[in-house]
Amino acid sequence: MRLWSRELWRIAWLATIGVCLGWLLGSAGLGLATGLAVCLFYHLRQLRVLFQWLTLNPHNEPPAAGGMWGDLLDRLYRYQKSQRITQGRLRSTLARIQESSEAMRDSVVMLDRHGDLEWWNSAATDMLGLQTAHDRGQHITNLLRDPRFISYFNARDYSEPLTLTSPIDERSILQYQITLYGDDERLVMARDITRLHRLEQMRRDFVANVSHELRTPLTVLSGYLETYGDLAEQLPPRLGRGIEQMQDQTQRMQNLVNDLLLLSRLEIDQGGQDHQALSVEQLLNSVCQDALALSHRKHVVRVAIESDAQLIGSEQEIRSAISNLAFNAVRYTPEGSQIILRWAPMEDGSGCIEVEDDGEGIDPVHLPRLTERFYRVDKGRSTATGGTGLGLAIVKHILLRHDAQLQVESHPGEGSLFRCTFPATRLAATS
């Protein structure tokens, strides 16, 4: 403020001197104009010096000047110097990021807000076939042309990764993950999961083959045990009890093999061939009768229909999923509990099938792992009820094949709610 006040006083003094000289010469106005013109000339000259410095030699020290102009030039110079230091730090940071990205085995590709290629590491060159000389500035979908990648890129929902074959080697399997950052820019990362994919395929084949091979001897064993069971009255009581236990365990093994085979089929088979519009009311009524038969009518099972929309999908698979949920509710709730099978609309136009009970509930700590294979909340109780530990894993895979999601809400002593949410594209109006 002192410099500004001093500059104002300087203008005032030049104007006063001009007026006084003009008054002595007989024209005070001309003297005032002359004083202001001298002031204007001085400021224009300093402005020209500033312009030449900024355009011709911005990195040199500022030209000498006094008063407010000298302070302004010094401030600009200090600002430029701090900006150069900041830019140097940013360049150093960017260089370190690029060096670390170069050391990664995963592909890293940076896209601008339009989806055009800006930078990528050497792994992207080897894995995706990107060439610096030709591809910089190209849109990512011009180089990765798989329709599934284009749909994934344009959908802007990157919560789950995308698995595809490599664009330059069909024997390689890549997993893509896109992250949004900055001004709608995107970071595309690709990881080679060929080995994991082959190991997973080997696991699936092993489970499917072992389950298939076990099916025949179990069928033979079950047949002989059934024959001996018919003769139980002629056998000693101890031997009869042993045969009965063997029958129970053989039946458990058969159930386990059947569930493993079903899981293998769900993982390998893409499905969709038998999808049609289903009457959810009829399906839930049928499952309700099966649940009552399993319960020997010791539970209260009822159906609540709150939507007349039909569901597009595989009747056999959806029946299996809902039956698993309903039968679990029967097995794991005490006698007299109420179980509701509900078909209801959602606010976003989707629909949901809910299986709700007022049983003992589940501790929330177990909810994230409920759909894992063989995971049991109460191992002793699950064994007693004859469960295989694969029911909810089957439900999860069936829902994934129908673009649906499973949500579980439960607290100890408050019952459980299993909600299967189907998108609006899976619903059809009643004809």
One Martini backbone bead per residue (centre of mass of N, CA, C, O) as a GRO file, in nm:
protein
  431
    1MET     BB    1   0.055   0.064  -0.016
    2ARG     BB    2   0.295   0.260  -0.021
    3LEU     BB    3   0.348   0.249  -0.326
    4TRP     BB    4   0.069   0.342  -0.412
    5SER     BB    5   0.072   0.613  -0.263
    6ARG     BB    6   0.330   0.720  -0.399
    7GLU     BB    7   0.209   0.718  -0.688
    8LEU     BB    8  -0.018   0.917  -0.633
    9TRP     BB    9   0.162   1.148  -0.542
   10ARG     BB   10   0.315   1.173  -0.809
   11ILE     BB   11   0.071   1.250  -0.982
   12ALA     BB   12  -0.008   1.496  -0.815
   13TRP     BB   13   0.256   1.655  -0.854
   14LEU     BB   14   0.254   1.667  -1.164
   15ALA     BB   15  -0.018   1.815  -1.181
   16THR     BB   16   0.060   2.063  -1.011
   17ILE     BB   17   0.301   2.158  -1.177
   18GLY     BB   18   0.143   2.189  -1.441
   19VAL     BB   19  -0.056   2.403  -1.338
   20CYS     BB   20   0.150   2.614  -1.252
   21LEU     BB   21   0.289   2.650  -1.526
   22GLY     BB   22   0.029   2.715  -1.683
   23TRP     BB   23  -0.049   2.968  -1.519
   24LEU     BB   24   0.207   3.129  -1.589
   25LEU     BB   25   0.132   3.086  -1.915
   26GLY     BB   26  -0.206   3.098  -1.921
   27SER     BB   27  -0.254   2.754  -1.896
   28ALA     BB   28  -0.370   2.522  -1.683
   29GLY     BB   29  -0.475   2.286  -1.862
   30LEU     BB   30  -0.215   2.238  -2.022
   31GLY     BB   31  -0.042   2.172  -1.774
   32LEU     BB   32  -0.207   1.923  -1.682
   33ALA     BB   33  -0.172   1.760  -1.943
   34THR     BB   34   0.137   1.748  -1.933
   35GLY     BB   35   0.167   1.597  -1.663
   36LEU     BB   36  -0.002   1.346  -1.745
   37ALA     BB   37   0.172   1.275  -1.996
   38VAL     BB   38   0.430   1.212  -1.839
   39CYS     BB   39   0.306   0.984  -1.675
   40LEU     BB   40   0.215   0.807  -1.915
   41PHE     BB   41   0.493   0.770  -2.042
   42TYR     BB   42   0.622   0.622  -1.808
   43HIS     BB   43   0.422   0.377  -1.800
   44LEU     BB   44   0.460   0.287  -2.095
   45ARG     BB   45   0.759   0.231  -2.071
   46GLN     BB   46   0.736   0.012  -1.849
   47LEU     BB   47   0.546  -0.172  -2.012
   48ARG     BB   48   0.752  -0.227  -2.237
   49VAL     BB   49   0.965  -0.357  -2.059
   50LEU     BB   50   0.784  -0.590  -1.960
   51PHE     BB   51   0.718  -0.711  -2.237
   52GLN     BB   52   1.011  -0.772  -2.328
   53TRP     BB   53   1.083  -0.959  -2.095
   54LEU     BB   54   0.850  -1.175  -2.131
   55THR     BB   55   0.915  -1.235  -2.451
   56LEU     BB   56   1.247  -1.252  -2.458
   57ASN     BB   57   1.356  -1.268  -2.120
   58PRO     BB   58   1.214  -1.448  -1.877
   59HIS     BB   59   1.484  -1.586  -1.734
   60ASN     BB   60   1.578  -1.328  -1.657
   61GLU     BB   61   1.640  -1.067  -1.501
   62PRO     BB   62   1.498  -0.794  -1.414
   63PRO     BB   63   1.463  -0.487  -1.476
   64ALA     BB   64   1.532  -0.184  -1.377
   65ALA     BB   65   1.324  -0.035  -1.114
   66GLY     BB   66   1.098   0.181  -0.965
   67GLY     BB   67   0.880   0.138  -0.740
   68MET     BB   68   0.609  -0.024  -0.843
   69TRP     BB   69   0.755  -0.159  -1.086
   70GLY     BB   70   0.981  -0.299  -0.930
   71ASP     BB   71   0.797  -0.474  -0.752
   72LEU     BB   72   0.650  -0.617  -0.982
   73LEU     BB   73   0.902  -0.748  -1.114
   74ASP     BB   74   0.990  -0.907  -0.864
   75ARG     BB   75   0.734  -1.075  -0.829
   76LEU     BB   76   0.740  -1.212  -1.106
   77TYR     BB   77   1.013  -1.347  -1.070
   78ARG     BB   78   0.942  -1.517  -0.819
   79TYR     BB   79   0.710  -1.667  -0.951
   80GLN     BB   80   0.869  -1.798  -1.179
   81LYS     BB   81   1.069  -1.948  -1.000
   82SER     BB   82   0.858  -2.122  -0.848
   83GLN     BB   83   0.742  -2.254  -1.104
   84ARG     BB   84   1.003  -2.393  -1.197
   85ILE     BB   85   1.032  -2.566  -0.945
   86THR     BB   86   0.760  -2.710  -0.966
   87GLN     BB   87   0.805  -2.828  -1.250
   88GLY     BB   88   1.053  -2.992  -1.173
   89ARG     BB   89   0.910  -3.172  -0.968
   90LEU     BB   90   0.699  -3.286  -1.161
   91ARG     BB   91   0.898  -3.410  -1.360
   92SER     BB   92   1.030  -3.595  -1.153
   93THR     BB   93   0.774  -3.747  -1.072
   94LEU     BB   94   0.696  -3.843  -1.356
   95ALA     BB   95   0.958  -3.999  -1.405
   96ARG     BB   96   0.919  -4.197  -1.168
   97ILE     BB   97   0.652  -4.312  -1.262
   98GLN     BB   98   0.753  -4.415  -1.535
   99GLU     BB   99   0.974  -4.598  -1.421
  100SER     BB  100   0.784  -4.775  -1.249
  101SER     BB  101   0.603  -4.860  -1.489
  102GLU     BB  102   0.833  -4.998  -1.649
  103ALA     BB  103   0.877  -5.219  -1.412
  104MET     BB  104   0.619  -5.336  -1.486
  105ARG     BB  105   0.427  -5.616  -1.598
  106ASP     BB  106   0.202  -5.437  -1.636
  107SER     BB  107  -0.017  -5.264  -1.811
  108VAL     BB  108   0.009  -4.902  -1.892
  109VAL     BB  109  -0.260  -4.667  -1.976
  110MET     BB  110  -0.299  -4.335  -2.091
  111LEU     BB  111  -0.589  -4.126  -2.099
  112ASP     BB  112  -0.786  -3.904  -2.210
  113ARG     BB  113  -1.104  -3.762  -2.212
  114HIS     BB  114  -1.142  -3.908  -2.515
  115GLY     BB  115  -0.955  -4.185  -2.528
  116ASP     BB  116  -0.667  -4.110  -2.587
  117LEU     BB  117  -0.342  -4.171  -2.634
  118GLU     BB  118  -0.052  -4.076  -2.425
  119TRP     BB  119   0.057  -4.331  -2.245
  120TRP     BB  120   0.304  -4.608  -2.217
  121ASN     BB  121   0.442  -4.896  -2.148
  122SER     BB  122   0.630  -5.166  -2.244
  123ALA     BB  123   0.417  -5.382  -2.171
  124ALA     BB  124   0.204  -5.274  -2.376
  125THR     BB  125   0.367  -5.342  -2.626
  126ASP     BB  126   0.381  -5.656  -2.571
  127MET     BB  127   0.065  -5.709  -2.497
  128LEU     BB  128  -0.093  -5.490  -2.716
  129GLY     BB  129   0.084  -5.354  -2.958
  130LEU     BB  130   0.200  -5.076  -2.904
  131GLN     BB  131   0.301  -4.781  -3.098
  132THR     BB  132   0.462  -4.486  -3.081
  133ALA     BB  133   0.469  -4.390  -3.387
  134HIS     BB  134   0.132  -4.451  -3.439
  135ASP     BB  135  -0.067  -4.445  -3.160
  136ARG     BB  136  -0.050  -4.169  -3.076
  137GLY     BB  137  -0.381  -4.032  -3.037
  138GLN     BB  138  -0.541  -4.274  -3.036
  139HIS     BB  139  -0.806  -4.458  -2.999
  140ILE     BB  140  -0.850  -4.734  -2.809
  141THR     BB  141  -1.078  -4.871  -3.006
  142ASN     BB  142  -0.880  -4.886  -3.258
  143LEU     BB  143  -0.699  -5.125  -3.109
  144LEU     BB  144  -0.938  -5.234  -2.919
  145ARG     BB  145  -1.194  -5.423  -3.096
  146ASP     BB  146  -1.347  -5.563  -2.895
  147PRO     BB  147  -1.676  -5.554  -2.817
  148ARG     BB  148  -1.642  -5.595  -2.509
  149PHE     BB  149  -1.450  -5.357  -2.462
  150ILE     BB  150  -1.626  -5.132  -2.578
  151SER     BB  151  -1.859  -5.173  -2.380
  152TYR     BB  152  -1.690  -5.135  -2.122
  153PHE     BB  153  -1.584  -4.849  -2.188
  154ASN     BB  154  -1.873  -4.708  -2.237
  155ALA     BB  155  -2.020  -4.777  -1.959
  156ARG     BB  156  -1.846  -4.675  -1.695
  157ASP     BB  157  -1.827  -4.966  -1.543
  158TYR     BB  158  -1.540  -5.052  -1.321
  159SER     BB  159  -1.590  -5.263  -1.079
  160GLU     BB  160  -1.517  -5.480  -1.296
  161PRO     BB  161  -1.336  -5.682  -1.463
  162LEU     BB  162  -1.188  -5.778  -1.782
  163THR     BB  163  -1.189  -6.080  -1.983
  164LEU     BB  164  -0.938  -6.147  -2.238
  165THR     BB  165  -0.786  -6.183  -2.514
  166SER     BB  166  -0.521  -6.119  -2.682
  167PRO     BB  167  -0.462  -5.914  -2.965
  168ILE     BB  168  -0.167  -6.086  -3.033
  169ASP     BB  169  -0.252  -6.352  -2.840
  170GLU     BB  170  -0.472  -6.617  -2.805
  171ARG     BB  171  -0.315  -6.766  -2.559
  172SER     BB  172  -0.374  -6.509  -2.404
  173ILE     BB  173  -0.483  -6.375  -2.086
  174LEU     BB  174  -0.666  -6.080  -2.006
  175GLN     BB  175  -0.695  -5.817  -1.751
  176TYR     BB  176  -0.915  -5.548  -1.723
  177GLN     BB  177  -0.860  -5.210  -1.574
  178ILE     BB  178  -1.049  -4.916  -1.504
  179THR     BB  179  -0.961  -4.568  -1.424
  180LEU     BB  180  -1.074  -4.278  -1.289
  181TYR     BB  181  -0.933  -3.941  -1.349
  182GLY     BB  182  -0.950  -3.631  -1.313
  183ASP     BB  183  -1.054  -3.508  -1.634
  184ASP     BB  184  -1.183  -3.785  -1.738
  185GLU     BB  185  -0.961  -3.974  -1.710
  186ARG     BB  186  -0.768  -4.279  -1.801
  187LEU     BB  187  -0.672  -4.602  -1.658
  188VAL     BB  188  -0.511  -4.877  -1.813
  189MET     BB  189  -0.508  -5.218  -1.703
  190ALA     BB  190  -0.301  -5.510  -1.781
  191ARG     BB  191  -0.323  -5.865  -1.712
  192ASP     BB  192  -0.159  -6.168  -1.698
  193ILE     BB  193  -0.381  -6.476  -1.659
  194THR     BB  194  -0.307  -6.749  -1.789
  195ARG     BB  195  -0.222  -6.928  -1.551
  196LEU     BB  196  -0.479  -6.892  -1.381
  197HIS     BB  197  -0.673  -6.992  -1.597
  198ARG     BB  198  -0.554  -7.279  -1.621
  199LEU     BB  199  -0.588  -7.357  -1.325
  200GLU     BB  200  -0.896  -7.318  -1.321
  201GLN     BB  201  -0.953  -7.523  -1.543
  202MET     BB  202  -0.828  -7.763  -1.398
  203ARG     BB  203  -1.016  -7.755  -1.157
  204ARG     BB  204  -1.279  -7.794  -1.309
  205ASP     BB  205  -1.203  -8.060  -1.445
  206PHE     BB  206  -1.144  -8.217  -1.189
  207VAL     BB  207  -1.419  -8.191  -1.051
  208ALA     BB  208  -1.585  -8.306  -1.286
  209ASN     BB  209  -1.441  -8.581  -1.313
  210VAL     BB  210  -1.464  -8.683  -1.023
  211SER     BB  211  -1.770  -8.660  -1.001
  212HIS     BB  212  -1.831  -8.849  -1.237
  213GLU     BB  213  -1.674  -9.101  -1.124
  214LEU     BB  214  -1.843  -9.117  -0.851
  215ARG     BB  215  -2.130  -9.177  -0.949
  216THR     BB  216  -2.122  -9.479  -1.013
  217PRO     BB  217  -2.030  -9.610  -0.740
  218LEU     BB  218  -2.259  -9.477  -0.574
  219THR     BB  219  -2.492  -9.612  -0.721
  220VAL     BB  220  -2.411  -9.901  -0.654
  221LEU     BB  221  -2.397  -9.870  -0.346
  222SER     BB  222  -2.690  -9.775  -0.312
  223GLY     BB  223  -2.828 -10.024  -0.428
  224TYR     BB  224  -2.722 -10.233  -0.222
  225LEU     BB  225  -2.820 -10.086   0.034
  226GLU     BB  226  -3.118 -10.100  -0.043
  227THR     BB  227  -3.135 -10.403  -0.045
  228TYR     BB  228  -3.041 -10.443   0.252
  229GLY     BB  229  -3.265 -10.263   0.373
  230ASP     BB  230  -3.502 -10.464   0.303
  231LEU     BB  231  -3.341 -10.679   0.514
  232ALA     BB  232  -3.330 -10.556   0.810
  233GLU     BB  233  -3.519 -10.756   0.971
  234GLN     BB  234  -3.300 -11.007   0.924
  235LEU     BB  235  -3.103 -10.839   1.083
  236PRO     BB  236  -2.910 -10.729   1.296
  237PRO     BB  237  -2.932 -10.434   1.461
  238ARG     BB  238  -2.640 -10.340   1.421
  239LEU     BB  239  -2.633 -10.384   1.110
  240GLY     BB  240  -2.877 -10.207   1.043
  241ARG     BB  241  -2.757  -9.938   1.143
  242GLY     BB  242  -2.515  -9.938   0.952
  243ILE     BB  243  -2.678  -9.933   0.687
  244GLU     BB  244  -2.826  -9.668   0.746
  245GLN     BB  245  -2.573  -9.490   0.765
  246MET     BB  246  -2.466  -9.554   0.481
  247GLN     BB  247  -2.709  -9.435   0.333
  248ASP     BB  248  -2.679  -9.146   0.434
  249GLN     BB  249  -2.385  -9.101   0.332
  250THR     BB  250  -2.442  -9.166   0.036
  251GLN     BB  251  -2.648  -8.941  -0.006
  252ARG     BB  252  -2.453  -8.711   0.056
  253MET     BB  253  -2.256  -8.777  -0.172
  254GLN     BB  254  -2.459  -8.743  -0.401
  255ASN     BB  255  -2.526  -8.449  -0.344
  256LEU     BB  256  -2.239  -8.343  -0.378
  257VAL     BB  257  -2.194  -8.438  -0.669
  258ASN     BB  258  -2.435  -8.287  -0.793
  259ASP     BB  259  -2.338  -8.002  -0.712
  260LEU     BB  260  -2.063  -8.011  -0.857
  261LEU     BB  261  -2.179  -8.058  -1.141
  262LEU     BB  262  -2.350  -7.803  -1.148
  263LEU     BB  263  -2.119  -7.600  -1.110
  264SER     BB  264  -1.959  -7.684  -1.359
  265ARG     BB  265  -2.180  -7.618  -1.562
  266LEU     BB  266  -2.211  -7.315  -1.488
  267GLU     BB  267  -1.908  -7.241  -1.560
  268ILE     BB  268  -1.901  -7.355  -1.863
  269ASP     BB  269  -2.182  -7.285  -1.933
  270GLN     BB  270  -2.346  -7.011  -2.077
  271GLY     BB  271  -2.619  -7.030  -2.174
  272GLY     BB  272  -2.968  -6.923  -2.290
  273GLN     BB  273  -3.140  -7.140  -2.451
  274ASP     BB  274  -3.391  -7.156  -2.210
  275HIS     BB  275  -3.498  -6.877  -2.232
  276GLN     BB  276  -3.792  -6.734  -2.070
  277ALA     BB  277  -4.102  -6.654  -1.985
  278LEU     BB  278  -4.197  -6.629  -1.641
  279SER     BB  279  -4.396  -6.737  -1.377
  280VAL     BB  280  -4.345  -6.645  -1.060
  281GLU     BB  281  -4.591  -6.747  -0.911
  282GLN     BB  282  -4.570  -7.045  -0.992
  283LEU     BB  283  -4.284  -7.092  -0.891
  284LEU     BB  284  -4.331  -7.017  -0.588
  285ASN     BB  285  -4.557  -7.221  -0.534
  286SER     BB  286  -4.384  -7.470  -0.589
  287VAL     BB  287  -4.164  -7.414  -0.377
  288CYS     BB  288  -4.354  -7.404  -0.136
  289GLN     BB  289  -4.440  -7.703  -0.149
  290ASP     BB  290  -4.156  -7.819  -0.113
  291ALA     BB  291  -4.097  -7.686   0.163
  292LEU     BB  292  -4.335  -7.818   0.315
  293ALA     BB  293  -4.238  -8.108   0.268
  294LEU     BB  294  -3.963  -8.078   0.409
  295SER     BB  295  -4.109  -7.970   0.687
  296HIS     BB  296  -4.382  -8.113   0.748
  297ARG     BB  297  -4.547  -7.853   0.826
  298LYS     BB  298  -4.359  -7.686   1.059
  299HIS     BB  299  -4.395  -7.444   0.871
  300VAL     BB  300  -4.450  -7.112   0.750
  301VAL     BB  301  -4.543  -7.094   0.405
  302ARG     BB  302  -4.540  -6.807   0.183
  303VAL     BB  303  -4.684  -6.600  -0.077
  304ALA     BB  304  -4.574  -6.281  -0.234
  305ILE     BB  305  -4.740  -6.071  -0.474
  306GLU     BB  306  -4.626  -5.737  -0.621
  307SER     BB  307  -4.604  -5.849  -0.926
  308ASP     BB  308  -4.685  -5.904  -1.290
  309ALA     BB  309  -4.418  -5.974  -1.382
  310GLN     BB  310  -4.194  -6.127  -1.582
  311LEU     BB  311  -3.930  -6.372  -1.615
  312ILE     BB  312  -3.619  -6.393  -1.776
  313GLY     BB  313  -3.530  -6.744  -1.810
  314SER     BB  314  -3.438  -7.026  -1.636
  315GLU     BB  315  -3.639  -7.235  -1.478
  316GLN     BB  316  -3.443  -7.443  -1.357
  317GLU     BB  317  -3.238  -7.243  -1.229
  318ILE     BB  318  -3.429  -7.060  -1.062
  319ARG     BB  319  -3.551  -7.288  -0.900
  320SER     BB  320  -3.286  -7.378  -0.770
  321ALA     BB  321  -3.222  -7.113  -0.624
  322ILE     BB  322  -3.487  -7.079  -0.457
  323SER     BB  323  -3.479  -7.355  -0.325
  324ASN     BB  324  -3.221  -7.319  -0.167
  325LEU     BB  325  -3.327  -7.084   0.007
  326ALA     BB  326  -3.579  -7.226   0.122
  327PHE     BB  327  -3.438  -7.480   0.242
  328ASN     BB  328  -3.255  -7.323   0.434
  329ALA     BB  329  -3.485  -7.198   0.598
  330VAL     BB  330  -3.588  -7.471   0.700
  331ARG     BB  331  -3.322  -7.590   0.828
  332TYR     BB  332  -3.234  -7.294   0.997
  333THR     BB  333  -3.519  -7.308   1.137
  334PRO     BB  334  -3.748  -7.327   1.352
  335GLU     BB  335  -4.023  -7.442   1.447
  336GLY     BB  336  -4.280  -7.210   1.332
  337SER     BB  337  -4.162  -7.056   1.125
  338GLN     BB  338  -4.153  -6.785   0.897
  339ILE     BB  339  -4.190  -6.797   0.533
  340ILE     BB  340  -4.110  -6.574   0.256
  341LEU     BB  341  -4.219  -6.546  -0.083
  342ARG     BB  342  -4.106  -6.273  -0.292
  343TRP     BB  343  -4.251  -6.051  -0.550
  344ALA     BB  344  -4.085  -5.741  -0.639
  345PRO     BB  345  -4.051  -5.417  -0.699
  346MET     BB  346  -3.842  -5.154  -0.806
  347GLU     BB  347  -3.758  -4.822  -0.847
  348ASP     BB  348  -3.562  -4.889  -1.115
  349GLY     BB  349  -3.738  -5.148  -1.258
  350SER     BB  350  -3.674  -5.378  -1.106
  351GLY     BB  351  -3.650  -5.712  -0.964
  352CYS     BB  352  -3.750  -5.926  -0.674
  353ILE     BB  353  -3.648  -6.214  -0.492
  354GLU     BB  354  -3.763  -6.317  -0.171
  355VAL     BB  355  -3.619  -6.468   0.134
  356GLU     BB  356  -3.798  -6.479   0.441
  357ASP     BB  357  -3.716  -6.489   0.794
  358ASP     BB  358  -3.767  -6.552   1.172
  359GLY     BB  359  -3.512  -6.648   1.281
  360GLU     BB  360  -3.188  -6.636   1.417
  361GLY     BB  361  -2.983  -6.565   1.221
  362ILE     BB  362  -2.686  -6.372   1.119
  363ASP     BB  363  -2.378  -6.287   1.146
  364PRO     BB  364  -2.226  -6.031   0.970
  365VAL     BB  365  -1.938  -6.170   0.951
  366HIS     BB  366  -2.051  -6.398   0.736
  367LEU     BB  367  -2.171  -6.267   0.473
  368PRO     BB  368  -1.921  -6.241   0.267
  369ARG     BB  369  -1.893  -6.590   0.278
  370LEU     BB  370  -2.156  -6.750   0.196
  371THR     BB  371  -2.074  -6.809  -0.129
  372GLU     BB  372  -1.875  -7.004  -0.048
  373ARG     BB  373  -1.732  -7.292  -0.067
  374PHE     BB  374  -1.805  -7.475   0.222
  375TYR     BB  375  -1.931  -7.257   0.386
  376ARG     BB  376  -1.991  -7.239   0.747
  377VAL     BB  377  -2.143  -7.120   1.023
  378ASP     BB  378  -2.246  -7.421   1.126
  379LYS     BB  379  -2.104  -7.717   1.102
  380GLY     BB  380  -2.272  -7.908   1.278
  381ARG     BB  381  -2.554  -7.826   1.167
  382SER     BB  382  -2.502  -7.882   0.866
  383THR     BB  383  -2.451  -8.184   0.898
  384ALA     BB  384  -2.728  -8.256   1.026
  385THR     BB  385  -2.895  -8.139   0.760
  386GLY     BB  386  -2.726  -8.223   0.485
  387GLY     BB  387  -2.535  -8.021   0.384
  388THR     BB  388  -2.281  -7.915   0.133
  389GLY     BB  389  -2.197  -7.592   0.094
  390LEU     BB  390  -2.322  -7.510  -0.224
  391GLY     BB  391  -2.587  -7.351  -0.252
  392LEU     BB  392  -2.493  -7.042  -0.267
  393ALA     BB  393  -2.299  -7.084  -0.503
  394ILE     BB  394  -2.521  -7.160  -0.702
  395VAL     BB  395  -2.687  -6.906  -0.678
  396LYS     BB  396  -2.470  -6.709  -0.774
  397HIS     BB  397  -2.428  -6.833  -1.062
  398ILE     BB  398  -2.716  -6.807  -1.161
  399LEU     BB  399  -2.740  -6.498  -1.131
  400LEU     BB  400  -2.505  -6.424  -1.319
  401ARG     BB  401  -2.653  -6.558  -1.574
  402HIS     BB  402  -2.896  -6.320  -1.502
  403ASP     BB  403  -2.781  -6.037  -1.408
  404ALA     BB  404  -2.769  -6.087  -1.100
  405GLN     BB  405  -2.818  -6.032  -0.739
  406LEU     BB  406  -2.696  -6.095  -0.407
  407GLN     BB  407  -2.865  -6.020  -0.097
  408VAL     BB  408  -2.783  -5.984   0.258
  409GLU     BB  409  -2.999  -5.976   0.554
  410SER     BB  410  -2.866  -5.993   0.895
  411HIS     BB  411  -2.950  -6.077   1.244
  412PRO     BB  412  -2.942  -6.168   1.545
  413GLY     BB  413  -3.284  -6.243   1.612
  414GLU     BB  414  -3.403  -6.118   1.301
  415GLY     BB  415  -3.331  -6.281   1.077
  416SER     BB  416  -3.365  -6.330   0.711
  417LEU     BB  417  -3.253  -6.180   0.384
  418PHE     BB  418  -3.296  -6.290   0.046
  419ARG     BB  419  -3.190  -6.107  -0.248
  420CYS     BB  420  -3.300  -6.118  -0.592
  421THR     BB  421  -3.173  -5.907  -0.844
  422PHE     BB  422  -3.334  -5.798  -1.139
  423PRO     BB  423  -3.319  -5.654  -1.418
  424ALA     BB  424  -3.520  -5.489  -1.643
  425THR     BB  425  -3.426  -5.677  -1.890
  426ARG     BB  426  -3.567  -5.940  -1.727
  427LEU     BB  427  -3.843  -5.811  -1.789
  428ALA     BB  428  -4.200  -5.886  -1.843
  429ALA     BB  429  -4.495  -5.841  -1.956
  430THR     BB  430  -4.806  -5.938  -1.931
  431SER     BB  431  -5.003  -6.101  -2.181
   0.00000   0.00000   0.00000
